[in-house]
Amino acid sequence: MNIAVIFAGGSGTRMGAGIPKQYLEINGKPVLIHTLQLFEYHNEIDKIYLAVPEDFIRYTQSLVEEYHIHKVEDIIAGGDSAQDTIYRGIERASKDNPKDSVVLLHDGVRPFVSYDVISRNIAGVKEKGNAITCTSCFETILISEDGETVTRVPYRKETFAAQAPQSFYLGDILEAHNEIRRRPEGYTDMVDACTIYKTLGKDVNMVEGNRGNIKVTTPEDVYMFRALLQYRENEQTFGLGMTDQINARMESFR
């Protein structure tokens, strides 16, 4: 069983749009629907669990029905933080599915992860036990302990940006979250599942991501996403690079 847990519980304060950023419409569809369709049409994904702000559950359900997202098993209320929201999604999925299910944790405002990256995550978990989507850094990364002066500069060839999905066996990631939640400091400084695993001293494995897998957080990101959509539409117009997406969507209807 391959499961996607999509966390979309944020309030979108950095966007300044008045509504959570996952519900902003871009090219006629909410960002969240753009994201959900990637997993709906992927023929290796069996189920989707979705965590959203409690006040938006009924609205989200209406969107799921309107856009025919049939793989959504449940829509639950998010938590007080991103990691608490993810935990709720994982916990909900664990009630219906065996511990050896592969679970892909994905941000609802990352609407451009590629078909191949989703497949690589699933394969990575089956091969090595977990998979963190990453891209190599093109810019120089600086480490600063005080936020004012440079403490050190790691070699660029050794630096990568972690993205999503971040993927695990369901039982493993649930237990990792439970371990963190038992600590007095809880989720403090836990920015993602990769951080949780490394904090617990566990091995973490990387899979290559795609450059367009942006997180729509600021108004500038909206313009970037619109440009990426235009790029994809141009590919489709000229028949370039669309085989996987078309085959995936056709497979989902069978």
Secondary structure, DSSP 4 states (H G I P E B T S, - for coil): -EEEEEE-----TTTTSSS-GGG-EETTEEHHHHHHHHHHS-TT--EEEEEE-GGGHHHHHHHHHHTT-TTEEEEEE--SSHHHHHHHHHHHHHTTS-TT-EEEEEETT-TT--HHHHHHHHHHHHHHSEEEEEEE-SSPP-B-SSSSS--B---GGG-EEEEEEEEEEHHHHHHHHHHHHHSTTTTTT--SHHHHHHHTT----EEE--TT-----SHHHHHHHHHHHHHHHHHHHTT-S-HHHHHHHHHHT-
